[in-house]
Amino acid sequence: MSSQPIDDNALFPIREVSRLTGVNAITLRAWERRYGLIEPIRTESGHRLYTQENIDTLQEVVRLTHQGIPIGRVKGLLQSRRPETTDPKTPSQMGNRLQELCAGKDLTGLSQRIDQLLADYPEPVWQNTLAETTHQLSLRHDNTADQAQRVFWEAAILPRLYSRLYLTLREMTQPSRPVLLGIQPDTSPVYALISALKLVLKGYYPIIQHAPLTPDTELVSLLQSLQCLGVSVVDASGQCDIHRWHDWHQQHGSFELYFFMDQSPGSASQALLAHHYPLNP
């Protein structure tokens, strides 16, 4: 099958550039303002239009940031075209630094590190980093200090994730598709916000309930009253009764069902078209 030739003179709106590059419009604007990676054309009304060259540059930027190279160093690499000689940082390595800052109760350092992470890396990278950090902190149950670190971590990251969710929802150009999202016991709300952001990228409008959802007739009434198309279950504890949810879904198949957890989905979910996503990278 032959592909259509690329029109080098074509101009693309920011939503199309976001789709082509996989970079959120908020991040595209931040990269432009803070680092001057590209200079889109502005219409009389102030809207950005991007050339094919801009898109090619952004795709190269994404490739470099996925290797772990901070966005502040990318422009120099693009200009010099010299290969990067340092080993890229993985989400686990970056998460170790966040854990150290939590242990030291360094609020200023932690805030700066989180803000840099959110600004300098594409969503899959920083989402994996935050999920990995949350997971590692949740494994510690030795003493009060461990609990204090988790509280400190959530106090720093949750306001930023809520802000990110708000800004991402505001960028939605198509009619929203509401989905009710519930958090299972012993599951950090950080996971709920990351899961909600993933649903937004799929075109859904997550309605977050900071309590467990129960697969029963009352849930059906709640979904109908909220005009939700489906339900999303976020579970980091492994206590979710998947079989009960599948039985509920079999009876109420008109609702979509999403799982964010690390449990094995099993064959039933494939037969019932439930969707499973790993909670941790």
C-alpha atoms as an extended CHARMM CRD file, in Angstrom:
* protein
*
       281  EXT
         1         1  MET       CA              0.0000000000        0.0000000000        0.0000000000  PROA      1               0.0000000000
         2         2  SER       CA              1.4630000000        3.3590000000       -1.0040000000  PROA      2               0.0000000000
         3         3  SER       CA              1.4490000000        6.1990000000        1.5080000000  PROA      3               0.0000000000
         4         4  GLN       CA              0.6020000000        9.7810000000        0.6760000000  PROA      4               0.0000000000
         5         5  PRO       CA              3.5910000000       12.1170000000        0.3250000000  PROA      5               0.0000000000
         6         6  ILE       CA              4.2550000000       14.5590000000        3.1450000000  PROA      6               0.0000000000
         7         7  ASP       CA              3.4460000000       18.1570000000        2.3120000000  PROA      7               0.0000000000
         8         8  ASP       CA              6.3840000000       20.1510000000        3.6670000000  PROA      8               0.0000000000
         9         9  ASN       CA              4.3110000000       23.3310000000        3.3660000000  PROA      9               0.0000000000
        10        10  ALA       CA              1.4060000000       22.0250000000        5.4490000000  PROA      10              0.0000000000
        11        11  LEU       CA              0.6090000000       23.6190000000        8.7980000000  PROA      11              0.0000000000
        12        12  PHE       CA             -0.7760000000       21.6430000000       11.7290000000  PROA      12              0.0000000000
        13        13  PRO       CA             -2.7800000000       22.8180000000       14.7780000000  PROA      13              0.0000000000
        14        14  ILE       CA             -1.4970000000       21.9100000000       18.2390000000  PROA      14              0.0000000000
        15        15  ARG       CA             -4.0560000000       19.1390000000       18.8050000000  PROA      15              0.0000000000
        16        16  GLU       CA             -2.8650000000       17.3620000000       15.6520000000  PROA      16              0.0000000000
        17        17  VAL       CA              0.7840000000       17.8120000000       16.6370000000  PROA      17              0.0000000000
        18        18  SER       CA             -0.0440000000       16.3660000000       20.0360000000  PROA      18              0.0000000000
        19        19  ARG       CA             -1.5970000000       13.3280000000       18.3490000000  PROA      19              0.0000000000
        20        20  LEU       CA              1.3380000000       12.8440000000       15.9700000000  PROA      20              0.0000000000
        21        21  THR       CA              4.0530000000       13.1900000000       18.6020000000  PROA      21              0.0000000000
        22        22  GLY       CA              2.2870000000       11.7660000000       21.6550000000  PROA      22              0.0000000000
        23        23  VAL       CA              3.1590000000       14.9050000000       23.6350000000  PROA      23              0.0000000000
        24        24  ASN       CA              0.4330000000       16.6670000000       25.6010000000  PROA      24              0.0000000000
        25        25  ALA       CA             -0.3960000000       20.2020000000       24.4240000000  PROA      25              0.0000000000
        26        26  ILE       CA              0.5240000000       21.5510000000       27.8750000000  PROA      26              0.0000000000
        27        27  THR       CA              4.0030000000       20.0430000000       27.5540000000  PROA      27              0.0000000000
        28        28  LEU       CA              4.4040000000       21.3320000000       23.9850000000  PROA      28              0.0000000000
        29        29  ARG       CA              3.7720000000       24.8800000000       25.1630000000  PROA      29              0.0000000000
        30        30  ALA       CA              6.1420000000       24.4580000000       28.1130000000  PROA      30              0.0000000000
        31        31  TRP       CA              8.9180000000       23.1460000000       25.8530000000  PROA      31              0.0000000000
        32        32  GLU       CA              8.4410000000       26.1560000000       23.5850000000  PROA      32              0.0000000000
        33        33  ARG       CA              8.4280000000       28.7540000000       26.3660000000  PROA      33              0.0000000000
        34        34  ARG       CA             11.1690000000       27.3690000000       28.5820000000  PROA      34              0.0000000000
        35        35  TYR       CA             13.5830000000       25.8280000000       26.1080000000  PROA      35              0.0000000000
        36        36  GLY       CA             12.8950000000       27.3700000000       22.7040000000  PROA      36              0.0000000000
        37        37  LEU       CA             13.0310000000       24.0080000000       20.9510000000  PROA      37              0.0000000000
        38        38  ILE       CA             10.6680000000       25.1390000000       18.1960000000  PROA      38              0.0000000000
        39        39  GLU       CA              9.0080000000       28.3470000000       17.0780000000  PROA      39              0.0000000000
        40        40  PRO       CA              5.5190000000       27.6910000000       15.7000000000  PROA      40              0.0000000000
        41        41  ILE       CA              3.7140000000       30.1320000000       13.4650000000  PROA      41              0.0000000000
        42        42  ARG       CA              1.0930000000       32.2800000000       15.1930000000  PROA      42              0.0000000000
        43        43  THR       CA             -2.2340000000       33.1820000000       13.6140000000  PROA      43              0.0000000000
        44        44  GLU       CA             -3.7820000000       36.6260000000       14.1120000000  PROA      44              0.0000000000
        45        45  SER       CA             -5.8990000000       35.1600000000       16.9130000000  PROA      45              0.0000000000
        46        46  GLY       CA             -2.7870000000       33.7530000000       18.6170000000  PROA      46              0.0000000000
        47        47  HSD       CA             -3.2390000000       30.0820000000       17.7820000000  PROA      47              0.0000000000
        48        48  ARG       CA             -0.1190000000       28.0100000000       17.1240000000  PROA      48              0.0000000000
        49        49  LEU       CA              0.4930000000       26.3110000000       13.7720000000  PROA      49              0.0000000000
        50        50  TYR       CA              3.3490000000       23.8650000000       13.3000000000  PROA      50              0.0000000000
        51        51  THR       CA              5.3630000000       22.9530000000       10.2110000000  PROA      51              0.0000000000
        52        52  GLN       CA              6.4690000000       19.4490000000        9.2720000000  PROA      52              0.0000000000
        53        53  GLU       CA              9.9820000000       20.4640000000       10.3220000000  PROA      53              0.0000000000
        54        54  ASN       CA              8.6240000000       21.3890000000       13.7570000000  PROA      54              0.0000000000
        55        55  ILE       CA              7.0100000000       17.9610000000       14.0310000000  PROA      55              0.0000000000
        56        56  ASP       CA             10.2050000000       16.1820000000       12.9630000000  PROA      56              0.0000000000
        57        57  THR       CA             12.1190000000       18.1030000000       15.6250000000  PROA      57              0.0000000000
        58        58  LEU       CA              9.5620000000       17.2490000000       18.3020000000  PROA      58              0.0000000000
        59        59  GLN       CA              9.6570000000       13.5630000000       17.4010000000  PROA      59              0.0000000000
        60        60  GLU       CA             13.4410000000       13.6200000000       17.8190000000  PROA      60              0.0000000000
        61        61  VAL       CA             12.9950000000       15.4000000000       21.1530000000  PROA      61              0.0000000000
        62        62  VAL       CA             10.5930000000       12.6650000000       22.2860000000  PROA      62              0.0000000000
        63        63  ARG       CA             13.0790000000        9.9760000000       21.2570000000  PROA      63              0.0000000000
        64        64  LEU       CA             15.8550000000       11.6240000000       23.2810000000  PROA      64              0.0000000000
        65        65  THR       CA             13.7040000000       12.1930000000       26.3700000000  PROA      65              0.0000000000
        66        66  HSD       CA             12.5510000000        8.5930000000       26.2850000000  PROA      66              0.0000000000
        67        67  GLN       CA             16.2310000000        7.7040000000       26.6190000000  PROA      67              0.0000000000
        68        68  GLY       CA             16.2280000000        9.6460000000       29.8760000000  PROA      68              0.0000000000
        69        69  ILE       CA             17.9260000000       12.8090000000       28.6010000000  PROA      69              0.0000000000
        70        70  PRO       CA             16.5180000000       15.9140000000       30.3850000000  PROA      70              0.0000000000
        71        71  ILE       CA             14.7840000000       18.3650000000       28.0980000000  PROA      71              0.0000000000
        72        72  GLY       CA             17.1860000000       21.1290000000       29.1450000000  PROA      72              0.0000000000
        73        73  ARG       CA             20.0290000000       19.2540000000       27.4460000000  PROA      73              0.0000000000
        74        74  VAL       CA             18.1350000000       18.2410000000       24.3130000000  PROA      74              0.0000000000
        75        75  LYS       CA             18.5020000000       21.5360000000       22.4380000000  PROA      75              0.0000000000
        76        76  GLY       CA             22.2770000000       21.4100000000       22.7190000000  PROA      76              0.0000000000
        77        77  LEU       CA             22.3000000000       17.8380000000       21.4490000000  PROA      77              0.0000000000
        78        78  LEU       CA             20.1170000000       18.7460000000       18.4900000000  PROA      78              0.0000000000
        79        79  GLN       CA             22.3540000000       21.6470000000       17.5800000000  PROA      79              0.0000000000
        80        80  SER       CA             25.6580000000       19.8250000000       17.9460000000  PROA      80              0.0000000000
        81        81  ARG       CA             24.4020000000       16.4200000000       16.7440000000  PROA      81              0.0000000000
        82        82  ARG       CA             26.9150000000       14.8270000000       19.0970000000  PROA      82              0.0000000000
        83        83  PRO       CA             25.8300000000       11.4780000000       20.5650000000  PROA      83              0.0000000000
        84        84  GLU       CA             24.9530000000       11.3980000000       24.2350000000  PROA      84              0.0000000000
        85        85  THR       CA             27.7490000000        9.7590000000       26.1920000000  PROA      85              0.0000000000
        86        86  THR       CA             26.1580000000        9.3910000000       29.6010000000  PROA      86              0.0000000000
        87        87  ASP       CA             23.9490000000        6.4930000000       30.5320000000  PROA      87              0.0000000000
        88        88  PRO       CA             20.2700000000        7.4860000000       30.4870000000  PROA      88              0.0000000000
        89        89  LYS       CA             18.4080000000        7.4810000000       33.7780000000  PROA      89              0.0000000000
        90        90  THR       CA             15.6070000000        4.9500000000       34.1650000000  PROA      90              0.0000000000
        91        91  PRO       CA             12.3440000000        5.6900000000       36.0090000000  PROA      91              0.0000000000
        92        92  SER       CA             13.6510000000        3.5010000000       38.8450000000  PROA      92              0.0000000000
        93        93  GLN       CA             16.8600000000        5.5370000000       39.1430000000  PROA      93              0.0000000000
        94        94  MET       CA             15.0110000000        8.8360000000       39.0670000000  PROA      94              0.0000000000
        95        95  GLY       CA             12.5780000000        7.4220000000       41.6220000000  PROA      95              0.0000000000
        96        96  ASN       CA             15.4630000000        6.6260000000       43.9740000000  PROA      96              0.0000000000
        97        97  ARG       CA             16.3150000000       10.3150000000       44.1260000000  PROA      97              0.0000000000
        98        98  LEU       CA             12.6940000000       11.1870000000       44.9190000000  PROA      98              0.0000000000
        99        99  GLN       CA             12.7180000000        8.6270000000       47.7320000000  PROA      99              0.0000000000
       100       100  GLU       CA             15.9090000000       10.1420000000       49.1620000000  PROA      100             0.0000000000
       101       101  LEU       CA             14.2820000000       13.5790000000       49.2000000000  PROA      101             0.0000000000
       102       102  CYS       CA             11.2260000000       12.1280000000       50.9660000000  PROA      102             0.0000000000
       103       103  ALA       CA             13.4340000000       10.4580000000       53.5670000000  PROA      103             0.0000000000
       104       104  GLY       CA             15.2000000000       13.7780000000       54.2000000000  PROA      104             0.0000000000
       105       105  LYS       CA             11.8930000000       15.6810000000       54.3550000000  PROA      105             0.0000000000
       106       106  ASP       CA             13.3640000000       18.0770000000       51.7890000000  PROA      106             0.0000000000
       107       107  LEU       CA             10.1780000000       19.7460000000       50.6040000000  PROA      107             0.0000000000
       108       108  THR       CA             11.9530000000       22.3280000000       48.4500000000  PROA      108             0.0000000000
       109       109  GLY       CA             14.1830000000       19.7720000000       46.7510000000  PROA      109             0.0000000000
       110       110  LEU       CA             11.3120000000       17.3210000000       46.2550000000  PROA      110             0.0000000000
       111       111  SER       CA              9.0720000000       20.0130000000       44.7600000000  PROA      111             0.0000000000
       112       112  GLN       CA             11.7870000000       21.1490000000       42.3650000000  PROA      112             0.0000000000
       113       113  ARG       CA             12.5380000000       17.5870000000       41.3210000000  PROA      113             0.0000000000
       114       114  ILE       CA              8.8720000000       16.7670000000       40.6720000000  PROA      114             0.0000000000
       115       115  ASP       CA              8.3170000000       19.9820000000       38.7220000000  PROA      115             0.0000000000
       116       116  GLN       CA             11.3900000000       19.2570000000       36.6080000000  PROA      116             0.0000000000
       117       117  LEU       CA             10.1840000000       15.7160000000       35.9690000000  PROA      117             0.0000000000
       118       118  LEU       CA              6.7240000000       16.8670000000       34.8640000000  PROA      118             0.0000000000
       119       119  ALA       CA              8.1200000000       19.6110000000       32.6300000000  PROA      119             0.0000000000
       120       120  ASP       CA             11.0750000000       17.8290000000       31.0650000000  PROA      120             0.0000000000
       121       121  TYR       CA              9.7810000000       14.3450000000       30.2620000000  PROA      121             0.0000000000
       122       122  PRO       CA              6.8790000000       12.9030000000       28.2290000000  PROA      122             0.0000000000
       123       123  GLU       CA              3.9120000000       11.5300000000       30.1420000000  PROA      123             0.0000000000
       124       124  PRO       CA              4.8350000000        7.8160000000       29.9430000000  PROA      124             0.0000000000
       125       125  VAL       CA              8.2380000000        8.5330000000       31.5260000000  PROA      125             0.0000000000
       126       126  TRP       CA              7.0800000000       10.6510000000       34.4490000000  PROA      126             0.0000000000
       127       127  GLN       CA              4.0040000000        8.4910000000       35.0440000000  PROA      127             0.0000000000
       128       128  ASN       CA              6.2220000000        5.4020000000       35.3250000000  PROA      128             0.0000000000
       129       129  THR       CA              8.6040000000        7.2670000000       37.6180000000  PROA      129             0.0000000000
       130       130  LEU       CA              5.8270000000        8.4100000000       39.9550000000  PROA      130             0.0000000000
       131       131  ALA       CA              4.2340000000        4.9550000000       39.9640000000  PROA      131             0.0000000000
       132       132  GLU       CA              7.5880000000        3.3010000000       40.7270000000  PROA      132             0.0000000000
       133       133  THR       CA              8.2910000000        5.7520000000       43.5670000000  PROA      133             0.0000000000
       134       134  THR       CA              4.8250000000        5.2060000000       45.0410000000  PROA      134             0.0000000000
       135       135  HSD       CA              5.2840000000        1.4480000000       44.7980000000  PROA      135             0.0000000000
       136       136  GLN       CA              8.6710000000        1.4800000000       46.5330000000  PROA      136             0.0000000000
       137       137  LEU       CA              7.3960000000        3.6800000000       49.3580000000  PROA      137             0.0000000000
       138       138  SER       CA              4.3560000000        1.4310000000       49.8280000000  PROA      138             0.0000000000
       139       139  LEU       CA              6.6150000000       -1.5930000000       50.3960000000  PROA      139             0.0000000000
       140       140  ARG       CA              7.9750000000       -0.0920000000       53.6070000000  PROA      140             0.0000000000
       141       141  HSD       CA              5.9770000000       -0.8770000000       56.7330000000  PROA      141             0.0000000000
       142       142  ASP       CA              8.7170000000       -1.0210000000       59.3680000000  PROA      142             0.0000000000
       143       143  ASN       CA              8.0620000000        2.0630000000       61.4530000000  PROA      143             0.0000000000
       144       144  THR       CA              6.3830000000        5.4330000000       61.7510000000  PROA      144             0.0000000000
       145       145  ALA       CA              9.1460000000        7.0380000000       59.6900000000  PROA      145             0.0000000000
       146       146  ASP       CA              8.1430000000        4.9260000000       56.6730000000  PROA      146             0.0000000000
       147       147  GLN       CA              4.5330000000        6.0390000000       57.0150000000  PROA      147             0.0000000000
       148       148  ALA       CA              5.6890000000        9.6410000000       57.3420000000  PROA      148             0.0000000000
       149       149  GLN       CA              7.5880000000        9.3440000000       54.0650000000  PROA      149             0.0000000000
       150       150  ARG       CA              4.4660000000        8.1380000000       52.2630000000  PROA      150             0.0000000000
       151       151  VAL       CA              2.4080000000       10.9900000000       53.7200000000  PROA      151             0.0000000000
       152       152  PHE       CA              5.1440000000       13.4690000000       52.7500000000  PROA      152             0.0000000000
       153       153  TRP       CA              5.2590000000       12.0520000000       49.2080000000  PROA      153             0.0000000000
       154       154  GLU       CA              1.5010000000       12.2390000000       48.6630000000  PROA      154             0.0000000000
       155       155  ALA       CA              1.3420000000       15.7680000000       50.0810000000  PROA      155             0.0000000000
       156       156  ALA       CA              3.9030000000       16.8780000000       47.4940000000  PROA      156             0.0000000000
       157       157  ILE       CA              2.6640000000       15.0290000000       44.4220000000  PROA      157             0.0000000000
       158       158  LEU       CA             -1.1470000000       14.9690000000       44.6840000000  PROA      158             0.0000000000
       159       159  PRO       CA             -1.7550000000       18.7260000000       44.1860000000  PROA      159             0.0000000000
       160       160  ARG       CA              0.4190000000       18.6260000000       41.0670000000  PROA      160             0.0000000000
       161       161  LEU       CA             -1.4130000000       15.6060000000       39.6530000000  PROA      161             0.0000000000
       162       162  TYR       CA             -4.8070000000       17.1930000000       40.3180000000  PROA      162             0.0000000000
       163       163  SER       CA             -3.6240000000       20.3480000000       38.5470000000  PROA      163             0.0000000000
       164       164  ARG       CA             -2.3270000000       18.2620000000       35.6430000000  PROA      164             0.0000000000
       165       165  LEU       CA             -5.6360000000       16.4230000000       35.4190000000  PROA      165             0.0000000000
       166       166  TYR       CA             -7.5720000000       19.6930000000       35.3970000000  PROA      166             0.0000000000
       167       167  LEU       CA             -5.4100000000       21.2030000000       32.6640000000  PROA      167             0.0000000000
       168       168  THR       CA             -5.5600000000       18.0230000000       30.5850000000  PROA      168             0.0000000000
       169       169  LEU       CA             -9.3490000000       17.8570000000       30.8500000000  PROA      169             0.0000000000
       170       170  ARG       CA             -9.5480000000       21.5100000000       29.8170000000  PROA      170             0.0000000000
       171       171  GLU       CA             -7.6610000000       20.6210000000       26.6190000000  PROA      171             0.0000000000
       172       172  MET       CA            -10.3020000000       18.0890000000       25.5710000000  PROA      172             0.0000000000
       173       173  THR       CA            -11.8740000000       19.1700000000       22.2890000000  PROA      173             0.0000000000
       174       174  GLN       CA            -14.3700000000       16.3140000000       21.8560000000  PROA      174             0.0000000000
       175       175  PRO       CA            -17.4570000000       15.5720000000       23.9990000000  PROA      175             0.0000000000
       176       176  SER       CA            -16.4340000000       13.8920000000       27.2400000000  PROA      176             0.0000000000
       177       177  ARG       CA            -17.2600000000       10.2800000000       28.0250000000  PROA      177             0.0000000000
       178       178  PRO       CA            -17.6750000000        9.9830000000       31.8050000000  PROA      178             0.0000000000
       179       179  VAL       CA            -16.2080000000        6.9720000000       33.6050000000  PROA      179             0.0000000000
       180       180  LEU       CA            -16.5160000000        6.3960000000       37.3550000000  PROA      180             0.0000000000
       181       181  LEU       CA            -13.1320000000        5.6170000000       38.9400000000  PROA      181             0.0000000000
       182       182  GLY       CA            -12.9050000000        3.9600000000       42.3520000000  PROA      182             0.0000000000
       183       183  ILE       CA             -9.9020000000        3.3010000000       44.5850000000  PROA      183             0.0000000000
       184       184  GLN       CA             -9.6320000000       -0.0390000000       46.3650000000  PROA      184             0.0000000000
       185       185  PRO       CA             -8.4440000000       -0.2240000000       50.0210000000  PROA      185             0.0000000000
       186       186  ASP       CA             -4.7110000000        0.2270000000       50.7430000000  PROA      186             0.0000000000
       187       187  THR       CA             -4.2180000000        1.9170000000       47.3590000000  PROA      187             0.0000000000
       188       188  SER       CA             -2.4740000000        5.2730000000       47.1390000000  PROA      188             0.0000000000
       189       189  PRO       CA             -4.4850000000        8.0840000000       45.5250000000  PROA      189             0.0000000000
       190       190  VAL       CA             -1.3750000000        8.7300000000       43.4180000000  PROA      190             0.0000000000
       191       191  TYR       CA             -2.2960000000        5.6170000000       41.4370000000  PROA      191             0.0000000000
       192       192  ALA       CA             -5.8440000000        6.9250000000       41.0060000000  PROA      192             0.0000000000
       193       193  LEU       CA             -4.6330000000       10.2270000000       39.5080000000  PROA      193             0.0000000000
       194       194  ILE       CA             -2.1810000000        8.5060000000       37.1440000000  PROA      194             0.0000000000
       195       195  SER       CA             -4.9260000000        6.1050000000       36.0500000000  PROA      195             0.0000000000
       196       196  ALA       CA             -7.3130000000        9.0210000000       35.5430000000  PROA      196             0.0000000000
       197       197  LEU       CA             -4.7720000000       10.7790000000       33.3130000000  PROA      197             0.0000000000
       198       198  LYS       CA             -4.4200000000        7.6310000000       31.2150000000  PROA      198             0.0000000000
       199       199  LEU       CA             -8.1970000000        7.4920000000       30.7880000000  PROA      199             0.0000000000
       200       200  VAL       CA             -8.2610000000       11.1310000000       29.6630000000  PROA      200             0.0000000000
       201       201  LEU       CA             -5.7740000000       10.3120000000       26.9020000000  PROA      201             0.0000000000
       202       202  LYS       CA             -8.2490000000        7.6750000000       25.7280000000  PROA      202             0.0000000000
       203       203  GLY       CA            -10.9970000000       10.2830000000       25.5060000000  PROA      203             0.0000000000
       204       204  TYR       CA            -12.7400000000        9.6260000000       28.8460000000  PROA      204             0.0000000000
       205       205  TYR       CA            -13.7130000000       12.0100000000       31.6250000000  PROA      205             0.0000000000
       206       206  PRO       CA            -12.8460000000       10.2760000000       34.9200000000  PROA      206             0.0000000000
       207       207  ILE       CA            -15.0930000000       10.9250000000       37.9010000000  PROA      207             0.0000000000
       208       208  ILE       CA            -12.9580000000        9.9700000000       40.8890000000  PROA      208             0.0000000000
       209       209  GLN       CA            -14.5360000000        8.4230000000       43.9820000000  PROA      209             0.0000000000
       210       210  HSD       CA            -12.0020000000        8.1740000000       46.8050000000  PROA      210             0.0000000000
       211       211  ALA       CA            -13.5650000000        4.9870000000       48.0920000000  PROA      211             0.0000000000
       212       212  PRO       CA            -13.9250000000        1.3900000000       46.8840000000  PROA      212             0.0000000000
       213       213  LEU       CA            -16.5760000000        0.5440000000       44.3160000000  PROA      213             0.0000000000
       214       214  THR       CA            -18.7760000000       -2.4900000000       44.9080000000  PROA      214             0.0000000000
       215       215  PRO       CA            -20.1030000000       -4.4630000000       41.9110000000  PROA      215             0.0000000000
       216       216  ASP       CA            -23.7990000000       -4.4990000000       42.7780000000  PROA      216             0.0000000000
       217       217  THR       CA            -27.1360000000       -3.0160000000       41.7140000000  PROA      217             0.0000000000
       218       218  GLU       CA            -26.4540000000        0.2130000000       43.6140000000  PROA      218             0.0000000000
       219       219  LEU       CA            -23.3890000000        0.7740000000       41.4330000000  PROA      219             0.0000000000
       220       220  VAL       CA            -25.5750000000        0.4150000000       38.3460000000  PROA      220             0.0000000000
       221       221  SER       CA            -27.9280000000        3.1080000000       39.6770000000  PROA      221             0.0000000000
       222       222  LEU       CA            -24.9740000000        5.3900000000       40.4540000000  PROA      222             0.0000000000
       223       223  LEU       CA            -23.5120000000        4.9420000000       36.9730000000  PROA      223             0.0000000000
       224       224  GLN       CA            -26.8600000000        5.6810000000       35.3890000000  PROA      224             0.0000000000
       225       225  SER       CA            -27.4220000000        8.8100000000       37.4950000000  PROA      225             0.0000000000
       226       226  LEU       CA            -23.9450000000       10.0880000000       36.5980000000  PROA      226             0.0000000000
       227       227  GLN       CA            -24.4690000000        9.1030000000       32.9480000000  PROA      227             0.0000000000
       228       228  CYS       CA            -21.2240000000        7.1320000000       33.0310000000  PROA      228             0.0000000000
       229       229  LEU       CA            -20.2630000000        4.8280000000       30.1930000000  PROA      229             0.0000000000
       230       230  GLY       CA            -18.2640000000        2.5610000000       32.4550000000  PROA      230             0.0000000000
       231       231  VAL       CA            -16.3210000000        1.9690000000       35.6240000000  PROA      231             0.0000000000
       232       232  SER       CA            -12.5940000000        1.8460000000       36.4090000000  PROA      232             0.0000000000
       233       233  VAL       CA            -11.1260000000       -0.0570000000       39.3570000000  PROA      233             0.0000000000
       234       234  VAL       CA             -7.7070000000        0.9810000000       40.7050000000  PROA      234             0.0000000000
       235       235  ASP       CA             -6.1190000000       -1.5780000000       43.0230000000  PROA      235             0.0000000000
       236       236  ALA       CA             -2.5460000000       -1.7970000000       44.3210000000  PROA      236             0.0000000000
       237       237  SER       CA             -3.2310000000       -4.1930000000       47.1930000000  PROA      237             0.0000000000
       238       238  GLY       CA             -4.1610000000       -7.3180000000       45.2360000000  PROA      238             0.0000000000
       239       239  GLN       CA             -7.3770000000       -7.6040000000       47.2350000000  PROA      239             0.0000000000
       240       240  CYS       CA             -9.7460000000       -6.8650000000       44.3660000000  PROA      240             0.0000000000
       241       241  ASP       CA            -12.1620000000       -9.7160000000       43.6390000000  PROA      241             0.0000000000
       242       242  ILE       CA            -11.7290000000       -9.8740000000       39.8710000000  PROA      242             0.0000000000
       243       243  HSD       CA            -14.1490000000      -12.7940000000       39.4690000000  PROA      243             0.0000000000
       244       244  ARG       CA            -16.9340000000      -10.8620000000       41.2200000000  PROA      244             0.0000000000
       245       245  TRP       CA            -16.3330000000       -7.9150000000       38.9200000000  PROA      245             0.0000000000
       246       246  HSD       CA            -16.4520000000      -10.1790000000       35.8880000000  PROA      246             0.0000000000
       247       247  ASP       CA            -19.7610000000      -11.6580000000       37.0800000000  PROA      247             0.0000000000
       248       248  TRP       CA            -21.1300000000       -8.1180000000       37.4750000000  PROA      248             0.0000000000
       249       249  HSD       CA            -19.8490000000       -7.1440000000       34.0400000000  PROA      249             0.0000000000
       250       250  GLN       CA            -21.4630000000      -10.2000000000       32.4850000000  PROA      250             0.0000000000
       251       251  GLN       CA            -24.8220000000       -9.0580000000       33.8580000000  PROA      251             0.0000000000
       252       252  HSD       CA            -24.2900000000       -5.4070000000       32.9150000000  PROA      252             0.0000000000
       253       253  GLY       CA            -22.2480000000       -5.6550000000       29.7320000000  PROA      253             0.0000000000
       254       254  SER       CA            -23.3970000000       -2.2700000000       28.4540000000  PROA      254             0.0000000000
       255       255  PHE       CA            -20.9100000000       -0.6490000000       30.8410000000  PROA      255             0.0000000000
       256       256  GLU       CA            -17.2170000000       -0.6080000000       30.0140000000  PROA      256             0.0000000000
       257       257  LEU       CA            -14.8930000000       -2.0480000000       32.6470000000  PROA      257             0.0000000000
       258       258  TYR       CA            -11.3040000000       -0.9520000000       33.2580000000  PROA      258             0.0000000000
       259       259  PHE       CA             -8.8160000000       -2.4760000000       35.7000000000  PROA      259             0.0000000000
       260       260  PHE       CA             -5.6300000000       -0.7190000000       36.7910000000  PROA      260             0.0000000000
       261       261  MET       CA             -3.7760000000       -3.3650000000       38.7810000000  PROA      261             0.0000000000
       262       262  ASP       CA             -0.9480000000       -5.8640000000       38.6010000000  PROA      262             0.0000000000
       263       263  GLN       CA             -3.0820000000       -8.9560000000       39.0220000000  PROA      263             0.0000000000
       264       264  SER       CA             -3.3520000000      -11.3690000000       36.1050000000  PROA      264             0.0000000000
       265       265  PRO       CA             -6.4780000000      -10.5150000000       34.0810000000  PROA      265             0.0000000000
       266       266  GLY       CA             -7.2240000000      -14.1370000000       33.1730000000  PROA      266             0.0000000000
       267       267  SER       CA             -9.1930000000      -15.3650000000       30.1990000000  PROA      267             0.0000000000
       268       268  ALA       CA            -12.5360000000      -14.1010000000       31.5010000000  PROA      268             0.0000000000
       269       269  SER       CA            -11.6080000000      -10.4780000000       30.9140000000  PROA      269             0.0000000000
       270       270  GLN       CA            -10.7710000000      -11.1470000000       27.2960000000  PROA      270             0.0000000000
       271       271  ALA       CA            -14.1010000000      -12.8680000000       26.7430000000  PROA      271             0.0000000000
       272       272  LEU       CA            -15.9880000000      -10.0190000000       28.4180000000  PROA      272             0.0000000000
       273       273  LEU       CA            -13.8670000000       -7.2890000000       26.8000000000  PROA      273             0.0000000000
       274       274  ALA       CA            -12.7050000000       -5.8380000000       30.1020000000  PROA      274             0.0000000000
       275       275  HSD       CA             -9.5640000000       -3.7030000000       29.8260000000  PROA      275             0.0000000000
       276       276  HSD       CA             -6.4830000000       -4.3180000000       32.0240000000  PROA      276             0.0000000000
       277       277  TYR       CA             -3.5210000000       -1.9920000000       32.5110000000  PROA      277             0.0000000000
       278       278  PRO       CA             -0.4700000000       -2.5900000000       34.7330000000  PROA      278             0.0000000000
       279       279  LEU       CA             -0.3820000000       -0.2860000000       37.7100000000  PROA      279             0.0000000000
       280       280  ASN       CA              3.4110000000       -0.2920000000       38.0480000000  PROA      280             0.0000000000
       281       281  PRO       CA              6.0060000000       -0.0670000000       35.2470000000  PROA      281             0.0000000000
